[in-house]
Amino acid sequence: MSLELRRAGGIIDAINQFTADPDKPQTVGRKILCRYLYTGDMPDVDLLIRTANEMRLSNYLLWQTAYSEFYFTDVLWPDFGKKDIEKALIDYSRRTAVSADYKRCNA
């Protein structure tokens, strides 16, 4: 799945939507916050691929990528094709999994 870098502010927008919701629960927890994020109905991010040799998140999916693996490439996004995805997935498959002792949105 690919998500467009639209605008930073997913966490702030989620909190604003939560506070504006008349049916909201009294307290905010991990599951509640996740429901209000842009990606609330999507699976957790396992691998984030960053193109164009960008080595920062740029405030992009901060909450959702807290326990994700990252892959960086010099290839520009318009040129990123099937072979590049395969290369990223091979790299990802060689990594040692960390403990699943953390809590994610859809865990």
Buried (B, 14 or more C-beta within 10 A) or exposed (E): EEEEEEEBEBBEBBBEBBEEEEEBEEEBEEEBBBBBBBBBEBEBBEBBBBBBEBEEBEEBBEBBBEBBBEBBBEBEBEEBEEEBEEBBEEBBEEEEEEEEEEEBBEE
